[in-house]
């Protein structure tokens, strides 16, 4: 099984959507957009003068959104990043982990949309 196939637990998402493909598609597309926005914000915070509150709020939001759709690895990475605060030595590795796990989620969503019903 490819790494990106495990990045979103569709069974988890299906429990909330009743397995409705169109609803899954809509939720996954919304999540991808939201995730990209949050990742851009985190990158900006990590490379600039990050304030702890903004970093923690953004990682907390990402954690909840990811876990809500079944992207548990990304949710766990966000939970770890949330704990780091905004201290430069800890933020950069946390950001790299978020980038790699979010990339796997984007690949999953892209494949899900390509495969269709």
Contact map, one row per residue, 1 for C-alpha under 8 A:
111011000000000000000000000000000000000000000000000000000000000000000000000000000000000000000000000000000000000000000
111111000000000000000000000000000000000000000000000000000000000000000000000000000000000000000000000000000000000000000
111111100000000000000000000000000000000000000000000000000000000000000000000000000000000000000000000000010000000000000
011111110000000000000000000000000000000000000000000000000000000000000000000000000000000000000000000000011011000000000
111111110000000000000000000000000000000000000000000000000000000000000000000000000000000000000000000000000001000000000
111111111000000000000000000000000000000000000000000000000000000000000000000000000000000000000000000000000000000000000
001111111000000000000000000000000000000000000000000000000000000000000011110000000000000000000000000010011001000000000
000111111100000000000000000000000000000000000000000000000000000000001111000000000000000000000000000000001001000000000
000001111111100000000000000000000000000000000000000000000000000000001111000000000000000000000000000000000000000000000
000000011111110000000000000000000000000000000000000000000000000000001100000000000000000000000000000000000000000000000
000000001111111000000000000000000000000000000000000000000000000000000000000000000000000000000000000000000000000000000
000000001111111100000000000000000000000000000000000000000000000000001100000000000000000000000000000000000000000000000
000000001111111110100001000000000000000000000000000000000000000000011100000000000000000000000000000000000000000000000
000000000111111111110001000000000000000000000000000000000000000000000000000000000000000000000000000000000000000000000
000000000011111111100000000000000000000000000000000000000000000000000000000000000000000000000000000000000000000000000
000000000001111111100000000000000000000000000000000000000000000000000000000000000000000000000000000000000000000000000
000000000000111111110011000000000000000000000000000000000000000000000000000000000000000000000000000000000000000000000
000000000000011111110000000000000000000000000000000000000000000000000000000000000000000000000000000000000000000000000
000000000000111111111001000000000000000000000000000000000000000000000000000000000000000000000000000000000000000000000
000000000000010011111111000000000000000000000000000000000000000000000000000000000000000000000000000000000000000000000
000000000000000000111111100000000000000000000000000000000000000000000000000000000000000000000000000000000000000000001
000000000000000000011111110000000000000000000000000000000000000000000000000000000000000000000000000000000000000000000
000000000000000010011111111000000000000000000000000000000000000000000000000000000000000000000000000000000000000000000
000000000000110010111111111100000000000000000000000000000000000000000000000000000000000000000000000000000000000000000
000000000000000000001111111110000000000000000000000000000000000000000000000000000000000000000000000000000000000110000
000000000000000000000111111111000000000000000000000000000000000000000000000000000000000000000000000000000000000000000
000000000000000000000011111111100000000000000000000000000000000000001000000000000000000000000000000000000000000000000
000000000000000000000001111111110000000000000000000000000000000000001000000000000000000000000000000000000000100000000
000000000000000000000000111111111000000000000000000000000000000000000000000000000000000000000000000000000000100000000
000000000000000000000000011111111100000000000000000000000000000000000000000000000000000000000000000000000000000000000
000000000000000000000000001111111110000000000000000000000000000011001000000000000000000000000000000000000000000000000
000000000000000000000000000111111111000000000000000000000000000000000000000000000000000000000000000000000100100000000
000000000000000000000000000011111111100000000000000000000000000000000000000000000000000000000000000000000000000000000
000000000000000000000000000001111111110000000000000000000000000000000000000000000000000000000000000000000000000000000
000000000000000000000000000000111111111000000000000000000000010000000000000000000000000000000000000001000000000000000
000000000000000000000000000000011111111100000000000000000000000000000000000000000000000000000000000000000000000000000
000000000000000000000000000000001111111110000000000000000000000000000000000000000000000000000000000000000000000000000
000000000000000000000000000000000111111111000000000000000110010000000000000000000000000000000000000000000000000000000
000000000000000000000000000000000011111111100000000000000000000000000000000000000000000000000000011000000000000000000
000000000000000000000000000000000001111111110000000000000000000000000000000000000000000000000000000000000000000000000
000000000000000000000000000000000000111111111000000000000100000000000000000000000000000000000000000000000000000000000
000000000000000000000000000000000000011111111100000000100110000000000000000000000000000000000010000000000000000000000
000000000000000000000000000000000000001111111110000000000000000000000000000000000000000000000010000000000000000000000
000000000000000000000000000000000000000111111111010000000000000000000000000000000000000000000000000000000000000000000
000000000000000000000000000000000000000011111111111001100000000000000000000000000000010000000000000000000000000000000
000000000000000000000000000000000000000001111111110000000000000000000000000000000000010100110010000000000000000000000
000000000000000000000000000000000000000000111111110000000000000000000000000000000000000000000000000000000000000000000
000000000000000000000000000000000000000000011111110000000000000000000000000000000000000000000000000000000000000000000
000000000000000000000000000000000000000000001111111000000000000000000000000000000000000000000000000000000000000000000
000000000000000000000000000000000000000000011111111101100000000000000000000000000000010000000000000000000000000000000
000000000000000000000000000000000000000000001000111111100000000000000000000000000000010000000000000000000000000000000
000000000000000000000000000000000000000000000000011111110000000000000000000000000000111000000000000000000000000000000
000000000000000000000000000000000000000000000000001111111000000000000000000000000000100000000000000000000000000000000
000000000000000000000000000000000000000000001000011111111100000000000000000000000000000000000000000000000000000000000
000000000000000000000000000000000000000001001000011111111110000000000000000000000100110000000000000000000000000000000
000000000000000000000000000000000000000000000000000111111111000000000000000000001110110000000000000000000000000000000
000000000000000000000000000000000000000000000000000011111111100000000000000000000100000000000000000000000000000000000
000000000000000000000000000000000000010011000000000001111111110000000000000000000000000000000000000000000000000000000
000000000000000000000000000000000000010001000000000000111111111000000000000001101100000000000000000000000000000000000
000000000000000000000000000000000000000000000000000000011111111100000000000001100100000000000000000000000000000000000
000000000000000000000000000000000000000000000000000000001111111110000000000000000000000000000000000000000000000000000
000000000000000000000000000000000010010000000000000000000111111111000000001001000000000000000000000000000000000000000
000000000000000000000000000000000000000000000000000000000011111111100000011111100000000000000000000000000000000000000
000000000000000000000000000000000000000000000000000000000001111111110000001000000000000000000000000000000000000000000
000000000000000000000000000000100000000000000000000000000000111111111000001000000000000000000000000000000000000000000
000000000000000000000000000000100000000000000000000000000000011111111111011000000000000000000000000000000000000000000
000000000000000000000000000000000000000000000000000000000000001111111111011000000000000000000000000000000000000000000
000000000000100000000000000000000000000000000000000000000000000111111110000000000000000000000000000000000000000000000
000000011101100000000000001100100000000000000000000000000000000011111110000000000000000000000000000000000000000000000
000000011101100000000000000000000000000000000000000000000000000001111111000000000000000000000000000000000000000000000
000000111000000000000000000000000000000000000000000000000000000001111111111000000000000000000000000000001000000000000
000000111000000000000000000000000000000000000000000000000000000001100111111100000000000000000000000000000000000000000
000000100000000000000000000000000000000000000000000000000000000000000011111110000000000000000000000010000000000000000
000000100000000000000000000000000000000000000000000000000000001001100011111111000000000000000000010011001000000000000
000000000000000000000000000000000000000000000000000000000000011111100011111111100000000000000000000000000000000000000
000000000000000000000000000000000000000000000000000000000000001000000001111111110000000000000000000000000000000000000
000000000000000000000000000000000000000000000000000000000000001000000000111111111000000000000100110010000000000000000
000000000000000000000000000000000000000000000000000000000011011000000000011111111100000000000000010000000000000000000
000000000000000000000000000000000000000000000000000000000011001000000000001111111110000000000000000000000000000000000
000000000000000000000000000000000000000000000000000000000000000000000000000111111111000000000100000000000000000000000
000000000000000000000000000000000000000000000000000000010010000000000000000011111111100000100110010000000000000000000
000000000000000000000000000000000000000000000000000000111011000000000000000001111111100000000000000000000000000000000
000000000000000000000000000000000000000000000000000000010000000000000000000000111111100000000000000000000000000000000
000000000000000000000000000000000000000000000000000000000000000000000000000000011111111001100100000000000000000000000
000000000000000000000000000000000000000000000000000110110000000000000000000000001111111000100000000000000000000000000
000000000000000000000000000000000000000000001100011100110000000000000000000000000001111101100000000000000000000000000
000000000000000000000000000000000000000000000000000100000000000000000000000000000001111111100000000000000000000000000
000000000000000000000000000000000000000000000100000000000000000000000000000000000000011111110000000000000000000000000
000000000000000000000000000000000000000000000000000000000000000000000000000000000000001111111000000000000000000000000
000000000000000000000000000000000000000000000000000000000000000000000000000000000001011111111100000000000000000000000
000000000000000000000000000000000000000000000100000000000000000000000000000000001001111111111110000000000000000000000
000000000000000000000000000000000000000000000100000000000000000000000000000000000000000111111111000000000000000000000
000000000000000000000000000000000000000000000000000000000000000000000000000000000000000011111111100000000000000000000
000000000000000000000000000000000000000000000000000000000000000000000000000010011001000001111111110000000000000000000
000000000000000000000000000000000000000001100100000000000000000000000000000000001000000000111111111000000000000000000
000000000000000000000000000000000000000000000000000000000000000000000000000000000000000000011111111100000000000000000
000000000000000000000000000000000000000000000000000000000000000000000000000010000000000000001111111110000000000000000
000000000000000000000000000000000000001000000000000000000000000000000000010011001000000000000111111111000000000000000
000000000000000000000000000000000000001000000000000000000000000000000000000000000000000000000011111111100000000000000
000000000000000000000000000000000000000000000000000000000000000000000000000000000000000000000001111111110000000000000
000000100000000000000000000000000000000000000000000000000000000000000000110010000000000000000000111111111000000000000
000000000000000000000000000000000010000000000000000000000000000000000000010000000000000000000000011111111100000000000
000000000000000000000000000000000000000000000000000000000000000000000000000000000000000000000000001111111110000000000
001100100000000000000000000000000000000000000000000000000000000000000000000000000000000000000000000111111111000000000
000100110000000000000000000000000000000000000000000000000000000000000010010000000000000000000000000011111111100000000
000000000000000000000000000000010000000000000000000000000000000000000000000000000000000000000000000001111111110000000
000100000000000000000000000000000000000000000000000000000000000000000000000000000000000000000000000000111111111000000
000110110000000000000000000000000000000000000000000000000000000000000000000000000000000000000000000000011111111100000
000000000000000000000000000110010000000000000000000000000000000000000000000000000000000000000000000000001111111110000
000000000000000000000000000000000000000000000000000000000000000000000000000000000000000000000000000000000111111111000
000000000000000000000000000000000000000000000000000000000000000000000000000000000000000000000000000000000011111111100
000000000000000000000000100000000000000000000000000000000000000000000000000000000000000000000000000000000001111111110
000000000000000000000000100000000000000000000000000000000000000000000000000000000000000000000000000000000000111111110
000000000000000000000000000000000000000000000000000000000000000000000000000000000000000000000000000000000000011111110
000000000000000000000000000000000000000000000000000000000000000000000000000000000000000000000000000000000000001111111
000000000000000000000000000000000000000000000000000000000000000000000000000000000000000000000000000000000000000111111
000000000000000000001000000000000000000000000000000000000000000000000000000000000000000000000000000000000000000000111
